[in-house]
Amino acid sequence: MVRDAPLHARTVPDQQFEEIGLMMAMAMTSGTMPDPAPRPLDFTVLGPVRASRGGTRLDLGPLRQQALLAALLLRPDMTVSRRELLDGVWGVEPPGSGSKIVPVYVHRLRRCLGTLGEHAQESVIARERGGYRFVSRGTAVDVMRLDETADGAAAARRSGDLAAAASACDKALGLFQGEPLAGLPGPFAEAERLRLEERRLTLLQEKVECQFQLGRFVDAVGELHALIPKHPHSESLTSLLMRALYGSGRQADALAAYSNLRRRLVEDLGVEPGDRLRRVHEAVLRGDDAALDIVPRDEAGGGGRARVLPARRVPDELPAEVGELVGREDELALLTGRGGPAVAVVDGVAGAGKTALAVRAARELRRDHPDGCLFVELHGHSGRREAVPPERALRRLLRAVGAGPASGDLDELAASWRSATAGLRLLLVLDDASGADQVRPLLPAGAGGRVLITSRRRLVGLDADRRVSLGALTRQAAEALLTRIVGAERAAAEPAAVRELAAMCDRLPLALCIAGARIQSRPSWAIGHLVRRMADARRRLGELTAEDRSVEGAFRLSYDRLPAAERRAFRALGAAPDGRSGHRALAAALGWAAQGAEQALENLVDANLVQQPSVHQYRLNGLLALFARELAAEEPQALGRAGLVAVAGAPSLL
């Protein structure tokens, strides 16, 4: 049992407590405190969590304190909030002192770890607004060495130096000193343990594939045999073992390995082996070296160089980027950080720049996904095309990874897709999803893959590792985007007009791009001229139109896909002069039960059409409020008596 902080520690304000703790750590020189000129810190997480300075092991304290350190170590140079640390270390059973225990543990860790060697006044755990950050500069962490060594292995394999690639994979595997984060409690440690174990298996598979190409089958057999008991239901490991045994001239043993796994799957899980493993079994029965990608010993590349094989086409379907992504640096870091999410959802109102963010993130992640980057437009909110059914999307994805034509119902196609991607490290971008049911069957099975999903809806029915909701840009970012489009010289001549135009556009990227393009295409216009045209709220949405791009049109596509009740609630909210209402007032206006009104408004929040500043309070802002007001004026008879009064300019729904 881990004890909470001492009672006396809780009486000191958190910031003051941490400052006192850091000064104590600086002042003390006995016990576990470092020398006045600290040497670099070295951390290990690929086994028991340990820290040492100059070869001297440091006492990291109780297990939960170590778990908190691991939660910072594995997110280097990222600010982690107290709530994240509390949830990640204690999960559903927080200590009685709540988040107050976090600064206590941080203080103890700072005392133990001391300061950075090159900055004698700086702690290795920095306090940031709202949380803490592990400062990676001047430290060594084995998981970072793992990344560097694995990158070297991938580069050697791409260049055809298979011996060097196998050696680098072996070196990377040697960094593991048992189970990662051994013995640490909490949801974060458990999730990272699984992720790092998957990383170890991926490295092993890459090493074995190199050994196969070099004709070193016997070398691979022993290591694979040792792993099977630890992963008794792993089809990918059994597939490798069968190929290694076959390449060693042990065809009967390869067939026996298949029979043993099939028996375990049927008896333990009630399932048959997947398509990929069955194909390996059939190839072993036929003695088909080509299907097994087996190089006979006398044909293996001499000197560790790869034989010449037909190049496999690696798909890269990411669309071209136009211009620079402005003002989404924090969101981009969440999507691309080390140990990032396997499935991430980017949602937001129409025109918030979701696709641009996802494409930029995918381009930064592309180097970590050697099996390809796929991009599928799902047309969940398209005015020209119907939403893509998941069956059609799956057939297209299967063709993209070389699985050939596929048939069958949704369940069969989804199973084929999971089988085809089980051993791949793919990056998949699913753009403009209409709902969770459209994307759920499209999720690949590869442990090293990532999926980025964009949608106007929040997709609360989908299990996702991270959700990023996009709203308006900051004032500085919105003005920077306008400046980039219209030109620095014109923007510098009218800074007040740029600021006002950005505000009129709600700092929404789509609106800013349309307004900027109109000014860009009319050299005779001053920026203030468009500001004056948009000053009349009734004309504003009409001014934000350029050919087939329109802010009002984008909003309407979201509105048209709402059920009738939610459309009516949206119009009624627009009838309020300030675009604000509680659910009971809205229910009275429409003649509904309060529960029905609340459900309709909550669904509008999930659709990113309505904001919720507090419980039971809902509001429309800026351009969306103008759009809802226009709809309310078009169909006043559908609003009920209170709605009609509000449209006429009398008191609002509140």
N, C-alpha and C positions, 0 to 999 in steps of 0.2 A: 504494500500500500504506500503510495506516495503522499507525503504530508503536504498540506498547503503552506503558504507563507506564514512565518511567525506573526503573531498578532501585532507586535510593535511595528512591523514593516508596513502594515496596512494603514497606519495612522499618518504616514508621510505622503504628501501629494506625489503622484507617479513621477512627474518630470523632475521634481526636486529629489526624489528617491534615487532616480537613475543618475542624476548629476553627482549626488553624494557617493553613489556606488562607484562611478567612474573615477572620482578623485581618490577614493580609497584604493582602487586598483592601481592608480598611478603612484600612490605614495608608498604602498607596502612593498617590501623587498624580501620578506622572509616567506617560508613555506612554499606555496606553489607559484609565487609571483615571479615574473620574468626578470631578466637582468635589465639594468638601465638602458642598454642598447639591445633591444630584443632581436632575436634571430627569426627567420621566417617560420611561419606555422605550416604544418603538414597535417591534412585530414584524410581519413579513410572512411568510406561508407559502403564499399563493396565487400562487406563482411561486417564484423562488429564495428560500431562507430568509435573511432579513436582520434586523438589529436596529440601531436608531439611538437616540441620546439627544440631544434638542434639535437634531435635524437632522444630527448627526454620525454617520456610519456606524461601527459597531463591528466589529472583526475577530473572527469567531466560530470561527476555527481550521479544522482539517481537516474533511472531509465527515462522517466518523463522529461527530465531536464535535457537528456541526450536527444530525445525525440524532438524537442523544441529546437535544439541546435540543428538537427538534420533537416527540419522544415525550412530553416534559413539557408543552410549549406546548399541544398538542392535547388534553390531559387536564387542564385548569386546575383547580387547587385539589383535585386528587385525588392521593393517595399512590400512587406507582408503585414497585414493588419493584425491587431490583437485578436479580433474575432476569428480570423482565419487560423491563427496559431492555436487558439483555444479549441476550436472545432477539430483541427487537424490532429491535435495531441490527445485530447480527452474525448472527442466524439460526443455521444449522447449522454455521457456521464461527467459533466463538468464538475470541478471542485466547488466546495461551498463558497469559496471566496470569489468565484467567477473569474473574470478577466484580470482581476488584481494580482493573480498569481504570476501572470506573464512577466511584468517588470521585475518581480522578485527573481525568477529564473534567469532573466536576461542579466540582472546584476551579478548573480553568481557566476554565470558564464563569462562575463567580462572580467571578473576578478581572476578566473582561472586562465583565460586566454591572453589577457594582457592587451597590449597595443600593437599596432603595426610597426614592423621593424624600420621602415623608411619614414614613418610619420609618428614620432614618439608620443604625440598627444592625441592620436586618433585610435579609437577602439575598433576592433575587427567587426563588432556589431554596432552599427550606427543607428541612432534613433532618428526616425523620420516622422513627419506629421502623419499621425494615424497608425504608425506601426514601426517596424524595425527592418534593417537591411544588412545582409552579410556582405562585407567589403572583400571582394575576391582579390584585389590587387595585393601583391606581395605574399599571397598564400598559395599552397599547392593542395589540390583535392584530387583524389584518385579517379573520380568520375570524369574530371576534365581531361586527365591523361588518357582515359578510356576513349573519349571522343576523338582526341588527336590521333591516337594509334589506329582507331577504326577508320578514320579519314585517310590515313596513310595506306591502309590495306585496300580500301576502295580505289585509291589512285593507282596503286601497283597493279591491281586487277584490270583496270581500264587500259593500262599501258601494255598489258599482256605478260607482265612479270609475275607469273603465278606462284613461283617459289617465294618471292618476297611478300606477296599477298598472304600466302598461307602462314609465313613466319610472323607477319604483323598481326594477323588474327590470333595466332597462338600467344603472342605477347600480350595482346589485349585481354584474352581469356585468363592469362596468368595474374591479372590485376585483381580478379575475384578471389577473396580469401574466405570462402564459405558463403552462407546465405547473406545477401545484402541487408543491411540495417538489422542484423541479427538481434532478436529479442526485443526490439523497440515496440512499444504499444502505440495504438492510435490509428485512425483511418488513413492519415497521410502516409505513415510509414508502411502500412499494409499495401496501399496502392503503389507506392514507389518500389516496394519489394517485388511486386508482380511485374512492374515495368522493367526493372533491371534484370530480372530472371528471363524475361522475354528477349531482352537485349543480348544476354549471354547465349541463348539458344540461337538467335539470328547470327551471331558471330561464329558460333560453332558450325552452323549450316554453310556459311560462306567459306570457312576454312576447309570443310569436307569437300565442297564443290571444287575448290582449287586442287585438293589432293586427288580427286577423281581425274581431273584433266591431266595431272602429272603421272597418272598410273599408280599412285600410292594407295591402293585400296586397303591393304592389310593395316596400314597405319591408322586408317579411319575406323576399322571394325571394332577394335578394343574400346575406344572412347565412346562410340555409339552404344555398344553393349552395356557399358557402365551406366549410361543415362536412362536407358529404357525403364528400369525399375522405378526411377524417380518420376517418370512421365509415362505411365503404363498405357495411356489412351492417346498418345501423340501419334497421329498419322504421318506427320511430316518427318519425325525422327525415324519411324519404322520404314518409311520410304527410303530414307538415306541409308539405313542399315541394310535393306534389301539390295540396294544398288552396290554397296560396298562388298557385301558377301558375294553377289553375282560376279563383280569385277575380280574378286579373289579366287574365282573358280568354284565357289560353293553354292551352286544353284539350288540344291536341295535345302540347304540352310536358309537361303533367301525365301523360299516358298514356306518353310516352317515358321519364319518370323511373321509372315503375313497371316498364316493360320492362327498363330498365338494371339496376335492383336485382334483378329476378327472374333475369336472366342471371348476375349476380355470385353470388347465393345458390346457384343450381344448379351453376355451374362450380366455385365455391370450397368450398361446404359440402355440396352434394348435397341441398339441401332446397328446398321451395317456400315462397313467402311465406305468412304466417299469415292466419288468418281476418279479423282486423281490417283489415289492409292490402288484402286482396281485396275487402272491402266498400267501402273507399274507392275502389278501382279501378272497381268496378261503378257506384258513385254518380257518378263522373266520366263514365263512358260514358253514363249516363242523363241527365246534366246535372241531378242531384238536389241543389239547393241545401240543402234541409232536412236531408237525410242527411249532408251535409258540414258542416252548421252554419255555412254561409256567409251573411253579411249583405251583400246588394247595397249598392253605394255610396250609392244614394239613400235607403236605409233605415238606414244606420249612425247610431248615436246622435250627435246634435249636441252640441257642447261637451264631448265626451269622456265623456258619460254613457252607460251601457249601455242598450240597448233592453230592453223588458220581455219576458222569456222565462219559460216555465213553470219553476218552481223544481224542480231535481232533488232528489229525496229522498236525503239523506245518512244512511245507516244508522248508528245508535248502539245497539248491542245489549249494552253492558256491564251486568252485573247490579248491583243496588243494593248498596251497602256497608252493613254493619251494624257500628256502633261504630268505634272507632279502631284502626288497625294499631299494635300494640305490639311493640317490640323487634326490628324488622327494618330499621332505618334503613340499615345498611351494605349489606344485600342490595338494598334499594330504590334506593340510589344507583348500584349496579352496573348495574341495569336501565334507569335513566332518565337517566344522565349524558350530557353532550354527546358526540355521535359514538358513541352506544351501539350495541349489537349489532343486526344485522338479524334474526338468529334466536337467541333465548335460551331455554334450558331450565331450568325450576325443578323440582328433584326433591327427594324426601325421604320419610320414613316416613309412613304414614297418620296424619292429624291434625296435621301439622306447620304447617299454614296456607299451603299452596302457592297455593291459589286466591285467598285474601284478598290475598296479596302481589302476584300477577299482576294482579288487578283494580285494586288501588291504583296499581301502576305504569302500567297502561293509562290510568287517569284522568289521571295526570300527563302522559302522552305524547299525549293525545287532540288537543291543539291543533296538534300537528305533523303531523296526518294528516287533511287536509281532505276526503278521499274516503270517510271513514267508519271506524267501529270495529266489528268483527265478533267475536262470541263463540260458540264452538261447544263444547257439552258432548259429549265423545267417549265417556263412560261406560265407560272402560277398567277401572274397578274398582267397578262398581255392583252392588248386590245385587238391584235391581229391574228392570234393563234390560241387554240384551246390548250389547257394545261396538258403536259405530256403524261400519259398513263405510265405507271411504273413498269408495266410489261414492256412497253416500247423502249423506255430508258435502259432496261436491263439488256435487251437484245443489242442495243447500240454499244453498251459498255463491254459486253462479252466479245463483240467484234473488235473493239479497240485493244483488248489485251491478247488478241490472237486466239480466242477460244472457238472461233468459227461460228457458223449459223446455229442458232438455238431455237428450240420450240418448246411448247408446253404451257401450262398455266403459270400464274404468278408464283406459286410456291416452288414449282420445279425450276423456273428461271432464277429465282432468288437462291436456291440451293446450288445451282450451277455456278452462279456468280461467286458465292462464298467459296466453293471448291476451287474455282479458277484463281482466286486472289489469296488463298490461304498462305502461300509462300512468297507473296509479293509485298514490296514496300512502295505502295502507291500513294499519290496525293490526288484526292478527288475533290473537285469543287462543284457543288450542286447549287446552281444559281436560281433565285426567284421561286422558291418552293411555295406551293399553295397550302400545304399542311403536313403534319407529321406522317400521315398515312401514305403520302406520295414518296417520301424519302426513306422511310424505315426499311423497305426491302432493298434499297440501293447501297446500304452500308457494307463495305468490303470486310473480309475476314482476316486479312494480313495483320500480324501483330505490330509491324513497323509502319503501318499506313496511317494517314491522317485524312480527315474529311472536314471541309469547310462548307457550311450551308448558309445561304442568305435567304431571307424571307421578310415580307412586310409584317408577318405575324410572329408572335413570340414562340411558337411551336412548343408549348408547355407539355404536349403529349409525347414529346420525343426525349429519350434519355441522352443528354449531352454532357460532356465534361466541362464545358465553359460556354457562357452566353454573354455576348457583347451587344448592348443596345445602343444604337446611334441616334443622337438627337441633333440639335443645332450645333454648329461650330462655335467656338469662342469668338468674341468680337475681333480679336487680333487675327485669327485664322481666316475669318470671313473676309476681312478687308484685304488680307494678303492674297486670297484667291481672286478677288475682284481685280486687284492690282496686277496680278500675273496675266489676266485675260485682257484687260484694257490697255495695259502698258504702264510702266512706272512713271513716265513723263506726264501722261494725262492724269493719272491718279494723284501725283504730287501737286498738280495744279489745283485740284479740288478735293482736298482731304475731307472737308466737312460733308460734301456730297457723297463721297465714297462711304463714309460712316453711316449716313442716313439711308443710302441705298441698301447697304448690307442689313440694316435693321428692318427695312421694308420687305426684304426678301426672307425675313425670319432666320437669317444666317443659315439657310438651307442650301446645300451644294447645288441641287438642280436649279433652284430659282436664281442663285448667284451666277451660275454658268449661262443661263438664258439671258439674264440682264446684261452680263458682261459681253456676250456675243452680239447682242443688239448694238451696244455702244461701239464695240470693235468694228462692226460692219458699217458704221455711220460716222466717218471721220468728222463730219460737220456738227455732230451733236456734242454738246457739253454733257457731262455726267449729270449735272443739275437739271438738264432738260428732261431726262427720263425720271428723275426724282419728282419733278413737278407733274409729269403725266401720271405717276403712280400715287400721288398724294390723295386723289379721290379713291377711297376704299372700294367703291363700286366698280372701278376700272382696273384695279390692281391685278387681279388674276388674269384678266384679258391681256394686260401688257406683258405678262410672263409667259409668252408663247413664241416659239420660233420653229417654223415649218412643222415637223411631226412631233416636236417636243413641247409639252405644255404642263405646267404645274397643276392647273385645274384638271386636265385630262388624266394625269397620274393619280390625283386624289379620287377622281370619279371611278377609275378602275377598281380601287380598293373598296369604294362605297358600293358599287354595283354587285360585288361578290358577297355582300352581307346578307343575312336572312332579313325578311321583311320587318320583323320586330326591331332588330338592331338599326336598320335604316331609319325607322320611325323615331327611335330614341335619339339618333344622331341629329335628325332634323329638329327635334324638339329642343335639344341642347343648344343648337344654333339659334333658336328663336329667343333665347335669353340674351338681353343686351350685352352682358359681360361674358356670355358663353360658359356660365358656371351654374351648377345645380347639385343638390343632394339627391339621392335616389328616391326619397320619400316625396320630395317636391315634384320630381319628374313623374312619379307614379300618380300623384294627384292630378297633374296636368293632362296625363294621357288616359286616366281612368283605369289604371293597372293596379295589380297588387304590388306592394313594396318589394317583395322578393323577386318578382318578374322584372321590375325596373332595374333592380340592383344587378341581376344576372345579365341583362342586356348591356348595361354600362360596363360591367367587368369584361364582357366579350369585346367591347369596343376598345378597352385598354389593351387587351391581348392583341388586337388588330393594329395597335399603334396609331389609332385615330383620335383617342381621347387620353388626356393625362389625368393622373390621380394624385393630387397634392397631399391628400390625407384620406384616412378611412371614411368612406361614404361621401366623399366630395370629389366631383369630377369637373373638368374644365376643358375648353377648347382655346387654343392660342393662335394668334396671328392669322396666317393664310388659311389654316384649317377652319378657323372660326368664320372667316369671310365665306369660304366654300359652304359651310353648313348653313350660314345665314341665307345664301342664295337658294339653297335647296328648300329651306323653310318657307321662303317667299314664293317659290314655285308651287308648293303643295300645302298651303296653309290649312286646307280643309282636313288634312290628315293629322293635325296636331292636337285637336281637342280645344275646348274653350280657353283654357289657360294659355295654350300655345298661341292662339289667335291674338289674345290680349298682348302677349309679349311682342309678337311681330309688329303690332300696331304701335309699339313704343311705350306701352304701359309697364308697370313693374314686372320684373323678371320672374322666372320660375322659382326663385328663392323667396 
